[in-house]
Amino acid sequence: MKVDLTMDSGILAGLPVFRMVARVGGFTAASGRLGISVSAVSQSIRQLELRMGIRLFDRTSRSVRLTERGRQLLEAIEGPIGLLSGAIETVREVDGEPSGHLRITLSRLAAEICILPTLVDFVRRYPAIRLELSTDDRLTDIVSNGFDAGIRFRGTLELDMISVPLGPPLRRSMLASKDYLARAGEPQAPEDLSRHAVIRYRFPGSGRLEPLVLRRGEEIIQLDPPAALILDDNGHFALASRAGLGLAQRFRVTEEEAIDTGELVSVLDAYEPEPQQFHIYFPSRDLQPAKLRAFIDWFKTGRAGAGKTVEQDAPWHRKA
């Protein structure tokens, strides 16, 4: 589909609204992102459709869906509008503070470990950045969902993403309460876990049970023992482990206090796997907005990046 946009400023004005509605899947959600009323969003889309002479969305009382022509238009404008937005932000921020709406998707564990400890100071340091954190343990397509970046473990990232390490390396330990070990005994080798009550995690997106990951020398061992209890929330794991309901593989940093007090005991320490580390990831370094650079610099160090930019100080990784 070829559309001549050069002679119609009304079409150009309506395209960002169209793009947002298409991304979030509704007028109400788009109005919140754009900071305008639902009726203003609806009017903008109606005018855009009239000016272009095509129907962009099929609307029902419950849903808004792109038509085939709407999908073609979205594909045609996605790259150019993204580049223009980045260029405009870059020009605006040359002599000023980083600013604008910054949307980050991250897991709840990433928020707890990497972001929340210094979030308040970041918001106070950069008042012109309107930060939006969307915590979701499911993997999210940051491009199609309109996020500037995401924070996940590197092994889960798509191949074409650029990533930067964020936060500390995280040990994973098999933990249980003293009461449980007194009743069931302590496992001495990974194979012993098949005879224990094991609390396991189910991924919210895929529905797959997370395997237990251990290591024997250089060999990585993935185990799939029967689950005595299945959970998908970190807080629930803490409650179940401390109550003596079974063994669970946990990121040690989330239970340091319970380990220090003896409420939880680590077992199979000799088989502990390599630590994992969160990465912040995004599609490209080109025209990287200052708001995202400021975010990465801050949360890599826990403070403003001491005058260093991400390009100067950070190892960039493309998922291999």
C-alpha positions, 0 to 999 in steps of 0.5 A: 500500500502506497500512501502519499503523506507529504501533502496532508498534515492531518494524516501526519498528526494522526499517525502517532495516535494510530500507532499507539492504538495498534500497539496497545490494542484499544482506545482506552489504553492508548488514551492513558499512554498518550495523555489525552481523552478516549474521545480524542483518540477515537476522533483522531482515528476517525479523522485519519480513516476519513482522510486516508479513505480506508478503514484501519480498525474493526471495532466491536463493543469489546475489542479493537482489531487492525484491518488488513490495510491497518496492519500494512500501514503499521508495518510501513510507519513503524520504523520511520516514526521510531527513528523520528521520535528518537531523533527528536528526543536526541535533539531536545536533550543535547543541552538539557536533562534526559526527559520523556516517557520511559517504559521498561518491562521487567520480571518481579525478581528483577524489580526487587533486586535491580531497581527498587533499592535505588528507584527513589533516588533515580526518580528524584535525580531525573524528574523530567523522565516519566518512568513506567515499570511494567512487572510481568514474569512472562516474556514480552516483545518490547518492540510490538508492545511499545517498551523502550527496554526490558530486563530479563536473564540473558538466556531468555533474550531474542537473538537480535537484542542488544544487552547490558549486564545489570545487577549482581551475579545471583547464586541459586541454592537448594533450600529447605527448613530445618524442620523439613530436613529433620523429617525427610533427611538431607539429600547428598546428591542430585539424584536424591531429589526424586525422593523428596518433596520439591517445590517447583516454579511454573512459567506464567507464559509457557506454562512449563515447569522450570527444571532444577539446574545443578552442576557436577564438575563441568556438566550441567544437570537439569532435573525434572522431579515430581512436584509436591507443590507448584507456584509462580510467585516468589513470595509464595515460595518463601512462605512454603519453604519456611513452612517446611513444605519441601525443598526449593531452588531459590535465588539466594539473595531473596532468602539471605536473612532466613539463611543467616538466622538458620530458618532455611538451610542450603543443601547440595552446595557442591552442585550449585550452578553458575550464577545468573545475571540480569541484563537490560536489553533493547533492539539497537544502539542507534539514536539511543535516547538520553532517558534510556542511557541515564536509566542504564548508567544509574542502575548499573552502578546504583547511582548516576554513572559518574560521568560515564555513558553506557558506550564508554563503560559497558560491555555490549552484548548481542545474544549469541 
